[in-house]
C-alpha cells in the first residue's frame, strides 16, 4: 500500500497504527515522502515511518503535489506488480477502521477494478466541523442505500487492482483516455474523480461498500472549507468537460444541472424574502411552507441518526442546516462562474 505524505507529522503515527490493527494486514506499507521546505519535518516523517515498520520512498522533482507523488511511486511499483495484485492508496491524515482492507479485498475478489470506502469526520472545527460530520454521515447513508454505488471513489483511501491501473496508463498513451503524465492526471484539481472516470470508461466496476469505513480530517475554518469545496466542485465539472457526455458521465452532468437549479431556487427564495421585508409588504406563511419545513426538519434528523440522538435533535433546527446548504450552493455557483470565465486555478 502507498501512503503519500508531506506535512502530516501529527497524524501519520495514528494512520500507521491503524494499519497494524487491520484484520487483514497489508503485505507491504510504503510511505512516499514529498520533500518539505522544512527539512526537519521530512526527517520526522521518515523517522515515524521507519519506527512503524514501513518502507520510505522519496519523490524526486515532483511539482504536482499528491498526484505527482503517487505517479512517481506507481511508476516504480507497477512494473513489478502482477495484474491481480491489490494496491491500496490512502491519505496520511486518514485512519482506516480495522475491517477496511478485509472488506475491500473481498469485493475486489468478486471482480471489481477499484473499491473505495466511506469516511467520517474527525472531531474539531466547532460548528464548521459539526456540519461536515453531518454531511459525511448523510453521504455514507446514501451510499449504503445504493449498495455502494458511487460516482467518485474517495481519495482518502481506495484499493485498486494493479492491472486496472496499468490499463489506465496504456489507454492514456493510446488516446483512449484524456492524456496525462501518469495514472493520476496532474492537471486535474480532483485527480481522484478523474481516475474514477478513467476506470469507468475502461469498463471497470467500482464500489464503496458500507463496511469499508475510515476517519479523516475536517476543515477547521469556513475559509478552508470554501477553498476545499471550490476545488472539489470546479474539479468535478472540469473532469466532466474533459470526458464529454457519455454513458458514464450522464449522471454527473444531471447532478450538475440539479445543483444549479437548486442554487437558483434558493437564491430566488432568499431574494424574495429580502424584497418583502424591504418594501414592508408583509409576509404570509402558507400551510405548504409550514409542511415543507417540517418535512425538511425530519429528514435532517433521520439522515444523521447514526451520529446519535443529540445530533439528530440539533439537526431539526432548520435554519442552521439551511444556512450550511446555502453556503455549499454559493460555492457551487462560484465554481460554475470560475469555470465559465476560465479564471486561474489554484489549490
Secondary structure, DSSP 8 states (H G I E B T S, - for coil): -EEEESS-HHHHHHHHHHHHT-SS--S--EEEE---SSHHHHHHHHHHHHHTT-EEEE--S--SHHHHHHHHHHHHHGGGS-TT-EEEEEETT-EE-TTHHHHHHHHHTTT-SEE--EEEE-S-SHHHHHHHHHHHHHHHHHHHHTTT--SS--TTEEEEEHHHHHHHHHHHHHTSS---SSSS-TT-SSHHHHHHHHHHHTT--EE--TT-EEEE---SSHHHHHHHHHHHHHHHHHHHHHH-S-TTTHHHHHHHHHHHHHHHHHHHHHHHHHHHHHHT------HHHHHHHHHHHHHHHHTTGGG-HHHHHHHT-HHHHHHHHHHHHHHHHHHHHHHHHT-----
